[in-house]
Amino acid sequence: MREYILLALVVISIPLVLKRPLWGITIYLAATIIRPEMLFWGGKTGSYVFIVYYLATFVGLFLQGYLQNIGRIMHREFFLMLWLLGAILLSIELAQFPAFRQYYYFFELLKGFALCATLYLLVEDFEDFKKVEVVMLCCFGLLAIWGIEQHFRGNERLEGLGGSAWGDSNGVAATFILFLPAALSLAFTSEKRKQYWIGLAIAGLMVVLVICTKSRSGLIGLVISLAMFGYFSRNMFRIARIAIILAIVALPFATQQYLERMNTMAGTSDFTQSALDRISLWKAGFYVFADNPLVGTGFRTFPEAKMRYEDRFQHLDNNLRAAIFREENKKVTHNTYIQLLSDTGLLGALPFALLVSGGIMLGVKARRLLHSVSEHRTELLWISGLCAGITGFAVCILSIDAVQSIAMYVQIILATILYRITLGKLAGKQAALLAAGKAA
């Protein structure tokens, strides 16, 4: 029955998407969060949703004449994405080792970047931006409720929540941290009390879910994202108060097991062993990069490439070395930046680093404008929230592989679009004032 209801909703919504393609891309992004298979207890039931809305969005772009504005996508971030794609493709063509489904993951990135490009065409003002972002935040709120329920039903660290795109529990935590400050932006900029509490409730659910993952990198990213939101928004005191409230809300979920795991960061043997494992993998990644600095050894080939360097780790305990350089289920880098350096060399790592740093720097620019501009405080607080999330995510991916996390690229693009919209409004007002002065 649920399958027929979903099919009916899709059929009914297609005319709306063709007329207003922004809804198509919004529904698509929502489906990447609350995935159709979740509604049917696994399997591929409902997976056609992605194809249908992806194609319908692009058909709508054509029918409504948005493609005439193709020049809108010609911005720094879009060219960096093209650069990153080109570097990945080149590394695949010159790959020194076989890797699992290289072209599949390349085309998934290509599809995701094309989706990001449509945002430039479809998001024309602040209201468009807010529609997309609020829908995603509401979906994350629902997924957080789902995840917390799963936590108490046996999936203690929420492995697999959100599908394979987010990876393990660390990836789940990082993705929620990416959107957490945006939920606070919704609360802080709301004109109605109801919206304020909705934003705060979503933020609270996100914090609880991050706690449920028991992710150490998630805790660090959580603290950094909140601190950076306070810094970017020039409102550290208010963020500190909210952080205390969120901590009180999350405290009942911080079990003894969670506290013991977080305490390992103080230097216990378990953490030392885990840290040594990660550091050894990172060193191996730098060895691969040093020998292949320009184009790397090939996209997703690190697990195989690192095997050449086992003899450089003779100082490690035999069991640890055997675990790192095992033949079955070979380990990845657990670091996005080093993975790109190893797999694609400087040619791929540089555009990725510029994309991430550019997203963070927008928060600095928003902070400067908040000092001198008051009439666009709402837009600037949203930019601050998105950039704070990007900063927290950038820290989290020091311990996970997240090159293919489309959610990060979407947030970067939305932040840059809103920043340019805000600058356009400021320039327009300045021009109007100048014209009025001349007329007087």
C-alpha positions as CSV (number, residue, x, y, z in Angstrom):
1,M,0.0,0.0,0.0
2,R,2.8,2.4,0.9
3,E,4.4,1.8,-2.5
4,Y,1.2,2.9,-4.3
5,I,0.9,6.0,-2.1
6,L,4.5,7.0,-2.9
7,L,3.9,6.4,-6.6
8,A,0.7,8.5,-6.5
9,L,2.5,11.3,-4.8
10,V,5.3,11.2,-7.4
11,V,2.8,11.3,-10.3
12,I,0.8,14.2,-8.7
13,S,3.9,16.2,-8.0
14,I,5.5,16.0,-11.5
15,P,3.5,18.8,-13.1
16,L,4.5,21.1,-10.1
17,V,8.2,20.2,-10.7
18,L,8.0,20.9,-14.4
19,K,6.4,24.3,-13.7
20,R,8.7,25.1,-10.7
21,P,11.9,23.1,-11.0
22,L,13.1,24.4,-7.6
23,W,10.7,21.9,-6.0
24,G,12.2,19.1,-8.0
25,I,15.7,19.7,-6.7
26,T,14.3,20.3,-3.2
27,I,12.5,16.9,-3.2
28,Y,15.6,15.2,-4.6
29,L,17.7,16.6,-1.8
30,A,15.1,15.6,0.7
31,A,15.1,12.1,-0.7
32,T,18.9,11.9,-0.2
33,I,18.2,12.4,3.6
34,I,15.0,10.5,4.1
35,R,15.8,7.8,1.6
36,P,12.8,6.0,0.0
37,E,14.1,2.5,1.0
38,M,13.8,3.6,4.7
39,L,10.0,3.8,4.1
40,F,10.0,0.2,2.9
41,W,12.4,-1.5,5.4
42,G,15.3,-1.7,3.0
43,G,15.7,-2.9,-0.6
44,K,15.5,-0.8,-3.7
45,T,11.8,0.0,-3.5
46,G,11.2,3.6,-4.3
47,S,14.7,4.2,-5.7
48,Y,13.1,5.4,-8.9
49,V,12.4,8.6,-7.0
50,F,15.9,9.8,-7.6
51,I,15.8,9.3,-11.4
52,V,12.4,10.7,-11.8
53,Y,13.0,14.0,-9.9
54,Y,16.5,14.4,-11.3
55,L,15.2,14.2,-14.9
56,A,12.0,16.2,-14.2
57,T,14.1,19.0,-12.7
58,F,16.3,19.3,-15.8
59,V,13.2,19.0,-18.1
60,G,11.6,21.8,-16.0
61,L,14.8,23.9,-16.4
62,F,14.5,23.6,-20.2
63,L,10.7,24.2,-20.3
64,Q,10.8,27.3,-18.0
65,G,13.8,28.9,-19.8
66,Y,16.2,28.7,-16.9
67,L,18.9,27.4,-19.2
68,Q,19.1,30.8,-20.8
69,N,20.7,31.9,-17.6
70,I,23.5,29.4,-17.8
71,G,26.1,32.1,-17.2
72,R,25.0,32.2,-13.5
73,I,27.0,29.0,-12.9
74,M,30.3,30.6,-14.0
75,H,31.6,31.1,-10.6
76,R,34.7,30.1,-8.7
77,E,33.1,27.1,-6.9
78,F,31.7,25.7,-10.2
79,F,35.2,25.8,-11.8
80,L,36.8,24.2,-8.8
81,M,34.2,21.4,-9.0
82,L,35.1,20.9,-12.7
83,W,38.8,20.9,-11.8
84,L,38.2,18.3,-9.1
85,L,36.2,16.1,-11.5
86,G,38.9,16.4,-14.2
87,A,41.6,15.5,-11.7
88,I,39.7,12.5,-10.5
89,L,39.0,11.3,-14.1
90,L,42.7,11.8,-15.0
91,S,43.8,9.8,-12.0
92,I,41.4,7.0,-13.0
93,E,42.8,6.9,-16.5
94,L,46.4,6.8,-15.2
95,A,45.6,4.5,-12.2
96,Q,48.5,2.3,-11.1
97,F,46.2,-0.1,-9.2
98,P,42.8,-1.6,-9.7
99,A,40.0,-0.1,-7.6
100,F,36.4,-1.0,-7.0
101,R,33.8,0.8,-9.1
102,Q,36.0,3.9,-9.8
103,Y,33.8,5.1,-12.7
104,Y,30.6,4.5,-10.8
105,Y,31.7,6.8,-8.0
106,F,33.1,9.4,-10.5
107,F,29.7,9.5,-12.2
108,E,28.0,9.9,-8.9
109,L,30.1,12.9,-8.2
110,L,29.4,14.2,-11.7
111,K,25.7,13.8,-11.1
112,G,25.9,15.5,-7.7
113,F,27.9,18.5,-9.1
114,A,25.4,18.9,-11.9
115,L,22.7,19.1,-9.2
116,C,24.8,21.8,-7.4
117,A,25.0,23.7,-10.7
118,T,21.2,23.8,-11.0
119,L,21.1,25.6,-7.6
120,Y,22.8,28.5,-9.3
121,L,20.0,28.6,-11.9
122,L,17.1,28.0,-9.5
123,V,17.9,29.9,-6.3
124,E,17.2,33.5,-7.3
125,D,16.4,35.1,-3.9
126,F,16.5,34.6,-0.2
127,E,13.1,33.0,-0.1
128,D,14.2,30.3,-2.6
129,F,17.3,29.7,-0.5
130,K,15.2,29.3,2.6
131,K,12.8,26.9,1.0
132,V,15.6,24.5,0.1
133,E,17.5,24.8,3.4
134,V,14.4,24.5,5.7
135,V,13.2,21.4,3.9
136,M,16.6,19.8,4.4
137,L,16.6,20.8,8.0
138,C,13.2,19.3,8.6
139,C,14.3,16.1,7.0
140,F,17.3,15.9,9.2
141,G,15.1,16.5,12.2
142,L,12.9,13.5,11.2
143,L,16.0,11.4,10.5
144,A,17.4,12.3,13.9
145,I,14.2,11.0,15.6
146,W,14.5,7.9,13.5
147,G,18.2,7.5,14.4
148,I,17.6,8.0,18.1
149,E,14.9,5.3,18.0
150,Q,17.3,3.0,16.1
151,H,20.0,3.6,18.8
152,F,17.7,2.2,21.5
153,R,16.7,-0.7,19.3
154,G,20.2,-2.0,18.9
155,N,22.0,0.1,16.3
156,E,24.0,1.7,19.1
157,R,26.4,3.8,16.9
158,L,23.9,4.3,14.0
159,E,25.9,2.6,11.4
160,G,24.3,3.0,8.0
161,L,21.9,5.7,9.0
162,G,21.3,7.8,5.9
163,G,22.6,5.0,3.5
164,S,26.1,4.3,2.4
165,A,26.8,7.8,1.3
166,W,27.6,8.9,4.9
167,G,29.8,6.0,5.7
168,D,30.1,4.8,9.3
169,S,29.0,6.5,12.5
170,N,31.7,9.1,12.2
171,G,30.3,10.1,8.8
172,V,26.8,10.2,10.2
173,A,27.9,12.5,13.0
174,A,29.9,14.7,10.6
175,T,26.8,15.2,8.3
176,F,24.6,16.3,11.2
177,I,27.3,18.7,12.4
178,L,27.3,20.1,8.9
179,F,23.7,21.2,9.3
180,L,23.5,21.8,13.0
181,P,24.4,25.6,12.9
182,A,21.9,26.1,10.1
183,A,19.2,24.8,12.4
184,L,20.3,27.5,14.9
185,S,20.2,30.1,12.1
186,L,16.6,29.1,11.5
187,A,15.8,29.7,15.2
188,F,17.7,33.0,15.5
189,T,16.2,34.6,12.4
190,S,12.6,33.4,12.9
191,E,10.0,36.1,13.1
192,K,7.5,33.8,14.7
193,R,7.9,32.0,18.0
194,K,6.8,28.7,16.4
195,Q,9.7,28.8,13.9
196,Y,12.1,29.6,16.7
197,W,11.2,26.5,18.7
198,I,11.2,24.3,15.5
199,G,14.8,25.4,14.8
200,L,15.9,24.9,18.4
201,A,14.2,21.5,18.5
202,I,15.9,20.3,15.3
203,A,19.2,21.5,16.7
204,G,18.6,19.6,20.0
205,L,17.7,16.4,18.1
206,M,20.9,16.8,16.0
207,V,23.1,17.1,19.1
208,V,21.4,14.1,20.7
209,L,22.0,12.1,17.5
210,V,25.7,13.1,17.4
211,I,26.0,11.9,21.0
212,C,24.3,8.6,20.1
213,T,27.0,7.9,17.4
214,K,29.7,7.9,20.1
215,S,32.0,9.6,17.6
216,R,35.0,11.2,19.1
217,S,35.6,13.3,16.0
218,G,31.9,14.1,16.1
219,L,32.3,15.7,19.6
220,I,35.2,17.8,18.5
221,G,33.4,18.9,15.3
222,L,30.3,19.7,17.4
223,V,32.2,22.0,19.7
224,I,34.0,23.7,16.8
225,S,30.9,24.3,14.7
226,L,29.1,25.9,17.6
227,A,32.1,28.0,18.5
228,M,32.6,29.1,14.9
229,F,28.9,30.0,14.6
230,G,29.3,32.3,17.7
231,Y,32.4,33.8,16.1
232,F,31.0,34.3,12.6
233,S,27.7,35.7,13.9
234,R,29.4,38.0,16.4
235,N,27.1,36.5,19.1
236,M,29.4,34.2,21.1
237,F,27.5,34.9,24.4
238,R,24.1,33.8,22.9
239,I,25.6,30.7,21.3
240,A,27.2,29.8,24.7
241,R,23.8,30.0,26.4
242,I,22.3,27.8,23.6
243,A,25.2,25.4,23.9
244,I,24.5,25.0,27.6
245,I,20.8,24.3,26.9
246,L,21.7,21.7,24.2
247,A,24.2,20.1,26.5
248,I,21.5,19.7,29.2
249,V,19.1,18.2,26.6
250,A,21.8,15.8,25.5
251,L,23.1,14.9,28.9
252,P,20.6,12.0,29.6
253,F,21.9,10.3,26.4
254,A,25.5,10.6,27.4
255,T,25.7,7.1,28.9
256,Q,28.6,5.7,30.9
257,Q,29.8,3.9,27.8
258,Y,29.8,7.2,25.9
259,L,31.7,9.0,28.7
260,E,34.2,6.2,28.8
261,R,34.8,6.4,25.1
262,M,35.2,10.2,25.2
263,N,37.6,9.8,28.1
264,T,39.9,7.7,25.9
265,M,40.9,11.0,24.2
266,A,42.8,11.8,27.4
267,G,45.4,9.3,26.4
268,T,44.3,5.8,27.4
269,S,45.7,2.7,25.8
270,D,42.6,2.2,23.6
271,F,42.9,5.7,22.2
272,T,46.6,5.5,21.8
273,Q,46.2,2.3,19.8
274,S,43.5,3.8,17.6
275,A,45.5,7.0,17.1
276,L,48.6,5.0,16.2
277,D,46.5,3.1,13.6
278,R,45.2,6.3,12.0
279,I,48.6,8.1,12.1
280,S,50.3,5.1,10.5
281,L,47.7,5.1,7.7
282,W,48.2,8.9,7.3
283,K,52.0,8.4,7.1
284,A,51.4,5.7,4.4
285,G,49.3,8.2,2.5
286,F,52.0,10.8,2.6
287,Y,54.5,8.1,1.4
288,V,52.2,7.4,-1.6
289,F,51.8,11.1,-2.3
290,A,55.6,11.8,-2.1
291,D,56.2,9.2,-4.8
292,N,53.2,10.4,-6.9
293,P,52.8,14.1,-6.2
294,L,51.0,15.3,-9.3
295,V,48.2,12.9,-10.2
296,G,48.4,10.3,-7.5
297,T,48.0,6.5,-7.9
298,G,44.3,6.6,-9.0
299,F,41.0,7.5,-7.4
300,R,40.1,5.1,-4.5
301,T,43.4,3.1,-4.9
302,F,45.0,4.0,-1.6
303,P,44.0,0.7,0.1
304,E,46.2,-1.1,-2.5
305,A,48.8,1.6,-3.0
306,K,49.8,1.7,0.7
307,M,50.8,-2.0,0.6
308,R,54.1,-1.0,-1.1
309,Y,55.2,0.7,2.0
310,E,54.7,-1.9,4.7
311,D,58.5,-2.3,5.1
312,R,58.7,1.3,6.4
313,F,56.6,0.3,9.4
314,Q,58.8,-2.4,10.9
315,H,58.9,-0.4,14.1
316,L,55.2,-1.2,14.8
317,D,53.9,-4.0,16.8
318,N,53.5,-7.1,14.6
319,N,49.8,-7.4,15.3
320,L,49.2,-3.7,14.6
321,R,51.2,-3.8,11.4
322,A,49.3,-6.9,10.3
323,A,46.0,-5.1,10.9
324,I,47.0,-2.0,9.0
325,F,48.4,-3.9,6.0
326,R,46.0,-6.8,6.0
327,E,45.1,-8.5,2.7
328,E,41.4,-8.8,3.4
329,N,39.2,-5.6,3.6
330,K,42.2,-3.4,3.1
331,K,42.1,-0.2,5.1
332,V,41.4,3.3,3.8
333,T,43.1,6.5,4.9
334,H,40.5,7.7,7.3
335,N,41.4,11.3,6.2
336,T,39.8,13.0,3.3
337,Y,42.6,15.4,2.5
338,I,45.3,12.7,2.6
339,Q,43.1,10.4,0.6
340,L,43.0,13.0,-2.2
341,L,46.7,13.6,-2.0
342,S,47.4,9.9,-2.3
343,D,44.7,9.1,-4.9
344,T,44.7,12.2,-7.1
345,G,47.9,14.1,-6.1
346,L,48.0,17.9,-5.9
347,L,45.9,18.1,-9.0
348,G,42.9,16.8,-7.1
349,A,43.6,17.8,-3.5
350,L,44.1,21.5,-4.3
351,P,40.6,22.3,-5.7
352,F,39.0,20.3,-2.9
353,A,40.9,22.3,-0.3
354,L,40.0,25.6,-2.1
355,L,36.3,24.6,-2.1
356,V,36.3,23.9,1.6
357,S,38.4,26.9,2.6
358,G,36.3,29.1,0.4
359,G,33.2,28.0,2.3
360,I,34.8,28.7,5.6
361,M,36.1,32.2,4.5
362,L,32.5,33.2,3.6
363,G,31.8,33.1,7.3
364,V,34.6,35.5,7.9
365,K,33.2,37.8,5.2
366,A,29.8,37.6,6.8
367,R,31.3,38.5,10.2
368,R,32.8,41.6,8.6
369,L,29.5,42.7,7.0
370,L,27.6,42.1,10.3
371,H,29.9,44.7,11.8
372,S,28.9,47.4,9.3
373,V,25.5,46.3,7.9
374,S,22.3,45.9,9.9
375,E,19.5,45.6,7.4
376,H,20.6,42.2,6.0
377,R,21.3,40.6,9.4
378,T,19.0,37.7,8.6
379,E,20.8,36.6,5.5
380,L,24.2,37.1,7.2
381,L,23.2,34.9,10.1
382,W,22.2,32.2,7.7
383,I,25.5,32.5,5.9
384,S,27.3,32.3,9.3
385,G,25.4,29.1,10.2
386,L,26.1,27.4,7.0
387,C,29.8,28.3,7.1
388,A,30.1,27.2,10.8
389,G,28.7,23.8,9.7
390,I,31.2,23.6,6.9
391,T,34.0,24.4,9.4
392,G,32.9,21.7,11.8
393,F,32.6,19.2,8.9
394,A,36.0,20.2,7.6
395,V,37.4,19.1,11.0
396,C,35.4,15.9,11.1
397,I,36.8,14.7,7.7
398,L,40.3,14.7,9.2
399,S,39.3,11.2,10.4
400,I,36.9,10.0,7.6
401,D,36.8,9.7,3.8
402,A,34.2,12.2,2.6
403,V,35.2,13.2,-0.9
404,Q,31.8,11.9,-2.2
405,S,29.7,13.7,0.4
406,I,27.4,15.8,-1.8
407,A,25.8,17.4,1.2
408,M,29.0,19.4,1.9
409,Y,29.1,20.7,-1.7
410,V,25.4,21.7,-1.6
411,Q,26.0,23.7,1.6
412,I,29.0,25.5,0.1
413,I,27.0,26.4,-3.0
414,L,24.0,27.6,-1.1
415,A,26.2,29.7,1.2
416,T,27.9,31.3,-1.8
417,I,24.6,31.9,-3.6
418,L,23.1,33.6,-0.5
419,Y,26.3,35.7,-0.1
420,R,26.1,37.0,-3.7
421,I,22.4,37.7,-3.3
422,T,23.1,39.7,-0.2
423,L,26.0,41.6,-1.9
424,G,23.7,42.3,-4.9
425,K,21.1,43.9,-2.5
426,L,23.7,46.0,-0.8
427,A,25.1,47.2,-4.2
428,G,21.6,48.0,-5.3
429,K,20.8,50.1,-2.3
430,Q,24.1,51.9,-2.6
431,A,23.4,52.7,-6.2
432,A,19.9,53.9,-5.3
433,L,21.3,56.2,-2.6
434,L,23.9,57.5,-5.0
435,A,21.3,58.2,-7.6
436,A,19.1,59.9,-5.0
437,G,22.0,62.1,-3.9
438,K,22.7,63.2,-7.5
439,A,19.0,64.0,-8.1
440,A,18.9,66.1,-4.9
